[in-house]
Amino acid sequence: MSATAVRERPDTQEMVVIHRIFRRGFTRLADLARQVPPHDTEWADAVAAHAEFLLDGLRHHHTAEDEHLWPRLLERTHPDAALVARMEDQHAVVATHVARVRELLPGWRAAPSGRGLADALDDLGVALAQHLDEEEAEILPLVRAHVTVVEWREGGDAAFAKFSDEEKLIALGQMLDVASPEEAAGFLATLPPPIRVMWRLVGRRRYARYMDRLSRTAGPKPPMTSLRRRWLRMGNRIGVRMYRTLDGRLASGSKDVHVLMITTPGRRTGIPRSTCVRYLETPDGLVVWGTGSGSRRDPDWFQNLRAVEEADVQVGARRFRVRPRELVGAERDRMWNETILTEAPGVVKYEQKAGRVIPVAVLQTADA
């Protein structure tokens, strides 16, 4: 291969974002599988449909690697042939877990009960995370050195082309949900203008309805009125202004209630957004959780937190940078049950009202 052919290196960050969809998606599915009531087959159908969507997306992604990436790397990186072979072996291990999930899905969909599906999704997530970690650390540098931009796009285009038009909108929404503002802007810029227009006019609303159906509570709830939204936003702006002006002195209603202000860029706009939230101080760091006052969806501030590597925090008069880490699976459950519900038992009413797994994150100082 000539030096000219590889001078422009492919942007492999897009694959990291796609991996992020799978990392978070299967963890969330396991939580939902435990959450759906035994007789709520309508909700189970939405969760199972999303599981099939993610499983199909994972298959398209791995097939594209098998057909477009591994042969080129084996041809051009002979000293690393064992690494590529290990990637193929890991694909086979992940495929075994995928087959187990697919085997359990129809029965769970018809009668959602037991831990079988949730445990199988957890097992899939563990095997997949091991593969994705090694792929990002070892394979992507080889891609940047030995694969051209055109060849790299071929694999991504082949995987995306296997989605239906409706699924492409959902896949785009998933990418924008997990991407940072910079990643989202870069990704949107590469899309053809008609696709960008379709996303703005149709896709965003369809994706929002899709996620609402996936995350809904077991019982119907009236939609939040626009007036209530305006009141909540106004209340947040007033609370943020008071916190800044008074260095948080009036933010806590009692000595047992601790409030911090967290600022992150909006995941789509990139505009800084500040929110006052409760927290607990633990040996691991500052723990925050996203009840959203019992809303059916994770609050915007927590979704923004997921999309960044670092955030700004103010605790009283102290201002500092933090690195957020969302807790998942058993680690999240221990923190929720043994720490949060113990120290702040009142939040259980919001969990019951929301009917979803309340997300939890640990904030560690950026220089820790």
N, C-alpha and C positions, 0 to 999 in steps of 0.2 A: 504494500500500500504506500502511495507517495506521501511526502510530508504535507503537500497541499491538501490531500483528502482528509487529513486528521487535524489540520491546523485549527479549524473551528470545532471546538469540543461540544458535545451535546449537553444540554441542561438536564441533569439527572434529578434535580430537586422535585420535578413533577412525579417521579416514581416514589419519592419519600412521602409526598402528599397522598398518593394513592395507597401506600402502605398504611398511612395514618387512618384512612377510612376503614381498612380491615382490622387494624389493632383495636380501634374504639368500637367498631360496629359489632363484632362478635362478643365483646365484653358486655355491651349494652343489650344484645339479644339474650344473653344468658340471664341478665337481671330481669328482663321483661318476661322471659319464660317462667321465672319463679313468681312473678307478680300477677300474671293473668289468673283470675278466679276459675275454679274448675268448670263452671257451666257457661262461661262467657266465650262461646265459640266465635262470635263476631270479632272480638278483639284478638282471639287466637289466630283467626284467619289473617288479620292484618300483620301480626308478628311473623307468622309462618311465610306469608308472601314476601316480607322483607328479608327473611332468612334465605329464601330461594334466590332473591335478587342478589344478595351478597355472595352466596355460594356460586351463582352463575358468573358474577363479576370476577371472583377469585379464579374460577376455571378459565375464563377468557384471558386473564392476566398471566396465568402460568402457561397456558397453551402458547401465547405469543412469545414468552421467553423460551419455551422448548423449541419453537419453530424458527424464531428469528434471532435470538440472542446467543444461546448456548453454542450452536454450530459455529458462529463467527468467532466467539471467544476461544473455542477449542482449536480452531484453525490458526489463530493469531497469538495465543498466549500459552505456548506449550509448557512452560514451567508451572503454570497454574492449572493444568488439566485436572489434577486431583481435586482442586477447589470447585471447578465446574461440575465434576462428577458428584461431589458432595451436595451441591445445589440440586442436582437432579434427584438424588436419593431423598433429600428433604422434601421435594415435591411429592414423591411417592408416599412418604409418611403423612404429609398433610392430606393427601388424597384419601388415605385410609380413614382419617378422622372425619373428612367431609362425607364419605360414604356412610359412616355411622350416624351423622346428623341427618342425612337425607333418609336413612332408614327409619329414624324415630319421628320425623316430622309429620307424616300423614296421621299416625295414631294420636299424637299430641294435638294436632289441629282439630281433630274431631272430638277429643276429650282431653282438654288441657289439665293435666294433673301430674304429680310426682316430680322428681328431680332429674329423671333420666335425660331429657333433652338439654336442660340447663347444664348438667355435668358434662355432657358430650360437647356442648359449645365451649365450656371452659377448657376442656382438653384440647379442642381444636385451636383455641386462642393461644394456649401455651406452646404447642408445636409450631404454630405459625409465627409467633413472636421470635422464637429461636432462629427460624429460617430468615425472617426479615432483618433481624439484627445483623446476622452474618452477611447477608446480601448487601445491605447498605454499607457495611464496614469494608468488605473485601471485593465485592463485584463491581459496585459503582465506580470506584477508581479505575478499574480495568476498562469499563465502558468508556470513560472519558478519554482514556489513552488510546484505545484500539477500535472504537466504533465511530463511524461518521454520523453527522447530524441527520442526514437522509435515512441512513439505516436505522438509527434510533427511533425516528418518527414512524418508520414502517411498522415496528412492533406495536407502538402505542395506537396507531390508527387501526391496525388489524384487530386489536382487542376491543376498541371502542365501536368498530363497525358491527360487532356481533350483537350489540344491544338493539332493541327496537327503538323507534323514535321516542316513545313515551319513556322508556328506560334511560335513554340518553339524557333526558331532562332531569331525571332522578339522580343519575350519576353525576351530572354537572352540579346539582344542588349539594350532593354529598361532598364533592371536592371543595366547593366554596365554604361549606360549613366548617371543615377541618383546616382550611388554609389560613395562613396569616394574611393581613391586608396586602402586603407586598406580593405574596405568592398568588393570591386571588387576582390582583390586577395584572400580573404577568401572564397568568393562564388565560384570562379573558381576552387579553390583547392578541393571543395567537389564534383565537377562534374566528371563523369567517363572519363578516358583518351580519348576514342573515340569521346565523345562529345566535349572535349576541342580541339582535332585535327580538327574536323569538323568546329568548330567556326573559328579557325585560317585560314583554307583553303577556306571555303565557306561562313560561316555565316557573317563575318565582311563585306564582299563586298555586299552581299545581303541586309544586314541591311542598309548599306550606300545608296544603290539605293532606298530602300524603303523610307528612310527619305528624300532623294532628291526629290522624286516624291511628297511626302506629303508637303514639304516646298517650292516648286518651285514657281517662279513668274508667273503671268498671261501670259506673252509673253516669247518665247524661248530666251535663252541666251547661247552664246557659252561657253563651259566648260573652266575653268581656265587652262591654259597651265602649264606644269611642269616648264618651264622657268620662268613664272610669279610667281609661287609659290616660287621658289628659290630666286627671287629678293625680294619678300615681306619678306621672312624669313631673308635674309641678311640685309634688311633695318631695321627690328625689332632688330636684334642683334646689329647693329651699334647704333641705337637709345638708346637701353638699356645701352650699354657701355658708351656712352656719358653722359647719365643721371647720372649714378653712378659716373663717373669721375668728372663731373662738378656740381654735386648736383642740376641738373635740371635747371641750369641757362640759357641754350640755348634751352630748350624743348618747350618754348612758343613763338609763332611767334609774339604775340602782348600782350599788357596788359590785353586784354579781353579773351585770350586763356590760360587756365590753364591745365597743364598736370601733372599726377602723374604716378608713376611706381608701378604696382601691381605684386606680386609674389605668385603663388599657385603651389601645386604639380600637375603634369599632371594627369588627372583623370584615366588613364589606366597605365601609367608608374610609377607614383609617383615621377618622377624627377621634381625638381623645375623649373617653367617656368615664366619668367618675360616679361611684356609687358608695354609699355608706352601708356596711354589712356587719353583722355580729361575727365575733371570732372567739376562739379559745386558744390560750397559750399552752403548748405541749412541748415535751423534749424534742419532738420532731420538727417543730416550727409553729407558725400561726395556722390554725385550722379554720377554714371557712366552708360554708355549705350553701347550696342554692335551693332554698324552699320556694322563693318567688311568691311568698304569702299564700302558698297553696295553689299556684297556677298549674295548669296541666303540662306546660312545657318548661324546660330548664330556663331560668331567667337569662336575659340578654347579657348581663354582666358576666355570668359564669361561662356562657358560650364564647364571649370575647376572651375570657381568661384562658380557655382551652387553646385558643389560636395563637398565643404569644409565648415566647421563651422567657420574657421578663416583664414585670409590671411595676408600677409605682404605688407605694403604700404610705399612708400617713396614719400613725397611731399617736393620738394626742398632738403634741408639738413636734414629734419625730417624723422625719420623712426619709424614706430609703427605698432601694430597689429590691425586689424579691424575684425568685424563680418559682413559679407554681408547678405543682405536681399533683395531678388528679389521682385519687386513690380508686382502685377498682377491685372487684371480687371480694375475697375474704378480708383483705386489708381494709377496704372501705367499710365492710360490715362491722369489723371490730371497732373501728374508730367511731362509727355511727352509734352502735349499741353500747359500747363500754365507756365512751368518753362524752360524745355529744348529748346523748339522751340522759346520761347521768348528770352532767353539768347544766344542761339546758333542756329539761324534760318537756317544756312547753312546746317545743318544735314538733312533737309527735302529731299534734293536731294538724299542722300543715302537711305532714307526710300523708296523713289519712285523707285530707281534702284533695291533695294533688293526685293521689293514686299512682304515683310513679316512684322510682328509686331516686332519692334525693342525692345529687352529686356532691362529693366532698373533695376538697383539695387542701394540700399543705403548702404554705408559703414559707420558703427559706430565704434568708437574706442572700443577695446575689454574691457577696464575698465570702459566704460560708464554705 
